[in-house]
Amino acid sequence: MMNKDEIAKQDILVHAQKLFQQFGLKKTTMDEIAASCGKAKSTLYHYFTSKDEVYDAVIFMEMTNLRKLVKDRVEEQKSLIDKIKTYTMEFYREVISKVNLYRLIQKDNDFLGVSKKYFLQMMEFEQSYIIGILEDGYDSGEYSSVEKEDIPWVAEMFLATFYGVVQYAIEKDGFCDEERIRKTSELLVPNIFV
């Protein structure tokens, strides 16, 4: 159960997320965030030292929520193939549902500065997660087409490819709808992870 400070901080982040998604980092002010959540600006500064810190916390919150949702759905699956297919679908679905936020991250940071930091953090976490899935599949005999020591590289290449598709979908509205991702996953995942 969250305490009073955690509840207040969460409320600020939820309102800030909506403003950042709508207007971006540069056009959103601390005054607007305070007004949106019905708090004094001094209350915001009690929890956050700057708008950039609020922004960082919003991105961290979004990444944490994304990871939890995807992980929960993946853990419902039994087989390696179903786990990887579920991972691709759920990750894609969640990122696309927040496409405006991801575009703003790129736009506000030219995808080279701060957003690169977020991307690399996410990649590191996701790679570790996929490695765990693949190693479990290897240990159970489901995944035997590579040597165990090659699993980290396979996970990295899988994620680089998959994130490339997601990135392309973000950049090219509607290029890869959910049905295309599902068909691609159905076609490729069983052939890659045997």
C-alpha positions in Angstrom: 0.0 0.0 0.0 1.3 3.4 -0.9 1.8 6.1 1.7 0.6 9.7 1.4 3.8 11.0 -0.3 3.8 8.1 -2.8 0.2 8.8 -3.7 0.9 12.5 -4.2 3.9 11.8 -6.3 2.0 9.3 -8.5 -0.8 11.8 -9.0 1.7 14.4 -10.2 3.3 11.9 -12.6 -0.1 10.8 -14.1 -1.1 14.4 -14.8 2.4 15.3 -16.1 2.4 12.3 -18.4 -0.8 13.5 -20.0 0.6 17.0 -20.5 4.0 15.8 -21.8 2.1 13.5 -24.2 0.0 16.3 -25.5 2.5 19.2 -25.6 6.0 17.8 -25.1 8.7 18.5 -22.6 9.6 22.0 -23.8 6.0 23.4 -24.0 4.9 21.9 -20.6 5.5 24.1 -17.5 5.6 23.2 -13.8 2.7 25.7 -13.4 0.6 23.7 -15.9 1.5 20.4 -14.2 0.5 21.9 -10.8 -2.8 23.3 -12.2 -3.6 20.0 -13.8 -3.2 18.0 -10.6 -4.7 20.7 -8.4 -1.6 21.2 -6.3 0.5 24.2 -5.5 3.7 24.6 -7.5 5.6 24.4 -4.3 4.2 20.9 -3.7 5.7 19.8 -7.0 9.1 21.2 -6.0 8.8 19.3 -2.7 8.8 16.0 -4.7 10.8 17.0 -7.8 13.7 19.5 -8.2 12.8 20.4 -11.8 10.5 19.7 -14.8 13.3 17.5 -16.2 13.2 15.4 -13.1 9.4 15.1 -13.5 9.9 14.1 -17.1 12.5 11.4 -16.1 10.1 10.1 -13.5 7.3 9.9 -16.1 9.4 8.0 -18.5 10.6 5.6 -15.8 7.0 5.1 -14.8 6.0 4.3 -18.4 8.9 1.9 -18.8 8.1 0.2 -15.5 4.4 -0.2 -16.4 5.3 -1.5 -19.9 7.7 -4.1 -18.5 5.2 -5.2 -15.8 2.3 -5.6 -18.2 4.4 -7.5 -20.8 6.0 -9.7 -18.2 2.6 -10.6 -16.6 1.2 -11.6 -20.0 4.3 -13.6 -21.0 4.4 -15.5 -17.6 0.9 -16.8 -18.4 2.4 -18.8 -21.3 3.9 -22.3 -21.0 6.1 -22.8 -24.1 9.1 -20.8 -25.3 7.4 -20.1 -28.6 4.2 -18.8 -27.0 6.2 -16.7 -24.6 8.2 -15.0 -27.4 5.1 -14.5 -29.5 3.2 -13.0 -26.5 6.2 -10.8 -25.8 6.2 -9.4 -29.3 2.5 -8.8 -29.4 2.1 -7.3 -26.0 5.2 -5.1 -26.2 4.1 -3.8 -29.7 0.5 -3.2 -28.5 1.6 -1.2 -25.5 4.2 0.9 -27.3 1.8 1.7 -30.1 -0.9 2.6 -27.5 1.5 5.3 -26.2 2.9 6.2 -29.6 2.5 10.0 -29.0 4.6 9.8 -25.9 7.4 7.9 -27.7 7.4 10.4 -30.5 7.7 13.2 -28.0 10.6 11.5 -26.3 12.3 11.3 -29.7 11.4 14.9 -30.7 12.3 16.5 -27.4 15.6 14.7 -27.3 16.4 14.1 -31.0 16.6 10.4 -30.0 20.3 11.0 -29.4 20.6 12.5 -25.9 18.3 11.6 -23.1 16.1 9.3 -25.1 19.1 7.3 -26.0 19.7 6.8 -22.3 16.1 5.5 -21.9 16.4 3.3 -24.9 19.7 1.7 -23.7 18.2 1.1 -20.2 15.2 -0.5 -21.8 17.3 -2.6 -24.1 19.5 -3.9 -21.3 16.5 -4.9 -19.2 14.6 -6.5 -22.1 17.7 -8.3 -23.3 18.1 -9.8 -19.8 14.5 -10.8 -19.8 14.6 -12.5 -23.2 17.9 -14.2 -22.2 16.1 -15.7 -19.2 13.2 -17.0 -21.4 15.7 -18.5 -23.9 17.8 -20.1 -21.2 14.8 -21.7 -19.7 13.8 -23.0 -23.1 17.4 -24.3 -23.6 17.4 -26.0 -20.2 14.1 -27.7 -20.9 15.2 -28.8 -24.4 12.7 -26.6 -26.3 15.4 -24.4 -27.7 18.4 -26.3 -29.0 19.4 -24.6 -32.3 22.2 -22.5 -30.7 24.8 -23.1 -28.1 23.9 -21.8 -24.6 26.8 -19.2 -24.7 25.2 -17.7 -27.9 21.9 -17.0 -26.2 22.8 -13.4 -25.2 23.8 -12.5 -28.7 20.6 -14.1 -30.1 18.5 -12.2 -27.6 20.2 -9.0 -28.6 19.8 -9.5 -32.3 16.1 -10.5 -31.8 15.4 -7.4 -29.9 17.3 -5.1 -32.3 15.2 -6.5 -35.2 12.0 -6.4 -33.3 12.6 -2.8 -32.0 13.5 -1.8 -35.5 10.0 -2.9 -36.6 8.4 -1.1 -33.7 10.4 2.1 -34.4 9.4 1.9 -38.0 5.8 1.6 -37.0 6.1 4.7 -34.8 7.7 6.7 -37.5 5.3 5.5 -40.3 1.8 5.7 -38.9 -0.1 2.5 -39.6 2.6 0.7 -41.5 2.6 -2.3 -39.2 -0.8 -2.8 -37.7 -1.4 -5.3 -35.0 -2.5 -8.0 -37.5 0.7 -7.7 -39.5 2.8 -8.0 -36.3 0.8 -11.1 -35.3 1.3 -12.7 -38.7 5.0 -11.9 -38.7 5.3 -13.3 -35.2 3.4 -16.5 -36.2 5.7 -16.9 -39.2 9.1 -16.0 -37.8 9.2 -16.9 -34.1 8.7 -20.7 -34.5 11.4 -20.7 -37.2 13.9 -18.7 -35.2 13.4 -20.3 -31.8 13.4 -24.1 -32.4 
